[in-house]
Amino acid sequence: MISHSLKKPVWISHRGFKANAVENTRSAFQAAVDIGFSSLETDLRMSKDNHIVLIHDEKTSRLAGDRRRVRDLTRRELESFKLANGERFFFFEQFAKLFNHCSWTLDIKPERGKETIHALAAWAHQNDFENQLCRQAKFLTWQADHEKLLKSFFPTAVFYARKIECWRAGLSVILDLPAAGSIKSGRTYALPPSFGKISLFKDSVVRPFHQRNAKTIAFLPDTDFLAQKAVQSGFDEILTNGKILY
């Protein structure tokens, strides 16, 4: 049972709900909304002709059977691919228009990351969306200079800690080392279900982050049992490929 005394976490649909849809497509995001999600995670990459396309992989081979890199394909070429169930690649301005009522987690992939950020800033400026974007989205960048660049356009943007930051902070907690220098206020740290045989989905792991005014996100619990443990441990957010448990 989930304790009702705990603050309910934000449930985030990882690339949309994919039971009958292709990840990062309109159908996947709509399926997530239909089952109750109000927060959606997606990946941003730049096409050859500077359009932001929602795709996780650097190449299209897994989803479209083409070995070329996304950065080497134009929007027209990307739109020509027919994915499973007749779906097509989805572009950011389409996503923003159709799912404006949701909050977003935007994972800016490092390849052509600077160009992606410039394109995102140009879109926000053209649509008078700069302030709204900072209220509606949280960002993950894979390079420190990309975060710095994004902050120059969006000073109030909120960021997830990068992978190395999460490892450093998580290990400091596990090993009971001084964590003040590893956990930064205002940052959100991703924690997987376990590190080796050590469970990370427990309140004794989450508590040091909260004590330092940081947040935690449970990274892809792959069973209902693990998702429930994340809730009981006090995670602020849960990133999932599944459904909301309550």
Stockholm file with secondary structure:
# STOCKHOLM 1.0

chainA/1-246         MISHSLKKPVWISHRGFKANAVENTRSAFQAAVDIGFSSLETDLRMSKDNHIVLIHDEKTSRLAGDRRRVRDLTRRELESFKLANGERFFFFEQFAKLFNHCSWTLDIKPERGKETIHALAAWAHQNDFENQLCRQAKFLTWQADHEKLLKSFFPTAVFYARKIECWRAGLSVILDLPAAGSIKSGRTYALPPSFGKISLFKDSVVRPFHQRNAKTIAFLPDTDFLAQKAVQSGFDEILTNGKILY
#=GR chainA/1-246 SS CCCTTSCCCEEEEETSCCSSSCTTSHHHHHHHHHTTCCEEEEEEEECTTSCEEECSSSBSHHHHSCCSBGGGSCHHHHHHCCCGGGCCCCBHHHHHHHTTTSEEEEEECSTTHHHHHHHHHHHHHHTTCHHHHHHHEEEEESSHHHHHHHHHHCTTCEEBCCHHHHHHHHHHHHTTCCCTTTSCTTCEEEECSEETTEECCSHHHHHHHHHTTCEEEEECCCSHHHHHHHHHHTCSEEEESSCCCC
#=GC SS_cons         CCCTTSCCCEEEEETSCCSSSCTTSHHHHHHHHHTTCCEEEEEEEECTTSCEEECSSSBSHHHHSCCSBGGGSCHHHHHHCCCGGGCCCCBHHHHHHHTTTSEEEEEECSTTHHHHHHHHHHHHHHTTCHHHHHHHEEEEESSHHHHHHHHHHCTTCEEBCCHHHHHHHHHHHHTTCCCTTTSCTTCEEEECSEETTEECCSHHHHHHHHHTTCEEEEECCCSHHHHHHHHHHTCSEEEESSCCCC
//
